[in-house]
Amino acid sequence: MIVVDANVLVSLLVPGPRTADTEALLRRDPAWAAPFLCLSEFRNVLTGFVRRRQIPPARALNLAAAAEDLLRESEYQVPSAQVLEYAERSGCTAYDCEYVVLAEALRVPLVTSDREILRAFPRIALSLEAAAGAR
């Protein structure tokens, strides 16, 4: 099992330069977990794509459904106190720290492309590229 953030979901479900790595990661470790926040962040990214006319609204809805299916039964609530502590200590957003807190609670790596998280939490956070090739 791994924790993934919204940018990993985007890399998997919206074709782009990191899609092959994300598909390899999913094959290697298909048990993905995320805080409840993840799907909201993913929907926000989809909204941006729709507003910029990069994808049609119907495609965004299909992508959202695919993300929901992938994370079904694998979303978690995280404790606010720890999230706020990590955010204050690291300088990362509380949003980002939700993923870190969950990964620590589950004792699994957090896979992300977020440079700030990778810098602030090197013991738990792995880059997508490293995780795709590491297992």
C-alpha positions in Angstrom: 0.0 0.0 0.0 1.0 3.6 -0.7 -0.5 7.0 -0.1 -0.8 9.1 -3.2 -1.7 12.8 -3.6 -3.9 14.4 -6.2 -1.0 15.1 -8.6 -0.4 11.4 -8.8 -4.1 10.8 -9.7 -3.8 13.5 -12.3 -0.7 11.8 -13.8 -2.5 8.5 -14.0 -5.9 9.6 -15.3 -5.0 12.6 -17.6 -2.5 11.5 -20.2 0.8 13.4 -19.9 4.6 13.0 -19.5 4.3 11.2 -16.2 1.5 8.8 -17.1 3.8 5.9 -17.9 5.5 6.1 -14.6 2.2 6.3 -12.8 0.8 3.3 -14.6 4.0 1.4 -13.7 3.5 2.4 -10.1 -0.1 1.2 -10.1 1.0 -2.2 -11.5 3.6 -2.5 -8.9 1.4 -1.4 -6.0 -2.3 -1.3 -6.8 -3.4 -0.5 -3.2 -3.6 3.3 -3.1 -4.8 5.3 -0.1 -5.5 9.0 0.4 -7.1 11.4 2.8 -10.6 12.5 1.9 -9.2 15.8 0.7 -7.6 14.1 -2.3 -10.7 13.8 -4.4 -11.6 17.4 -3.8 -8.2 18.5 -5.0 -8.5 16.2 -8.0 -11.9 17.7 -8.9 -10.3 21.2 -8.6 -7.7 20.2 -11.1 -10.4 18.9 -13.4 -12.3 22.1 -13.1 -9.2 24.0 -14.3 -8.9 21.7 -17.3 -12.5 22.3 -18.2 -12.2 26.1 -17.7 -9.2 26.2 -20.0 -11.1 24.0 -22.5 -8.4 21.3 -22.3 -11.1 18.7 -21.6 -14.9 18.7 -22.0 -17.1 18.6 -18.9 -18.3 15.1 -19.6 -14.7 13.8 -19.7 -14.0 15.5 -16.4 -17.0 13.7 -14.9 -15.7 10.4 -16.2 -12.2 11.1 -14.8 -13.7 12.0 -11.4 -15.6 8.7 -11.4 -12.5 6.8 -12.2 -10.6 8.5 -9.3 -13.5 7.7 -7.0 -13.4 4.1 -8.1 -9.7 3.8 -7.5 -9.9 5.2 -4.0 -13.1 3.6 -3.0 -12.7 2.1 0.5 -9.2 3.7 0.7 -9.9 7.2 1.9 -9.1 8.3 5.4 -9.7 11.0 7.9 -6.6 12.5 9.5 -6.1 14.2 12.9 -6.2 18.0 12.7 -3.7 18.5 15.5 -0.9 16.5 13.7 -1.7 18.1 10.3 -1.4 21.6 11.8 1.8 20.7 13.7 3.4 19.4 10.5 2.3 22.4 8.5 3.7 24.8 11.1 7.0 22.9 11.4 7.5 22.3 7.7 6.1 25.4 6.0 4.0 23.1 3.7 0.3 23.7 3.4 -2.1 21.9 5.7 -3.5 20.2 2.5 -0.1 18.7 1.8 0.4 17.7 5.4 -2.8 15.6 5.3 -1.0 13.2 2.9 2.1 13.1 5.1 0.1 12.4 8.3 -1.8 9.6 6.6 1.3 8.0 5.2 2.9 8.0 8.6 -0.2 6.6 10.3 -0.4 3.8 7.7 3.4 3.3 7.8 3.7 3.4 4.1 5.4 5.8 1.6 3.7 8.9 0.3 4.2 9.2 -3.5 4.1 12.7 -4.8 5.5 15.1 -7.4 5.3 18.0 -5.0 8.8 19.3 -4.5 8.0 21.0 -1.2 6.7 17.8 0.3 9.7 15.9 -1.0 12.1 18.4 0.5 10.3 18.7 3.9 9.5 15.0 4.4 12.3 13.0 2.8 11.9 10.0 5.1 8.2 9.3 4.1 7.8 11.1 0.7 9.0 9.5 -2.6 9.0 11.1 -6.0 6.7 9.4 -8.6 9.8 8.5 -10.7 11.6 6.9 -7.7 8.5 5.0 -6.6 7.7 3.8 -10.1 11.2 2.3 -10.5 11.8 1.4 -6.8 9.5 -1.5 -6.3 
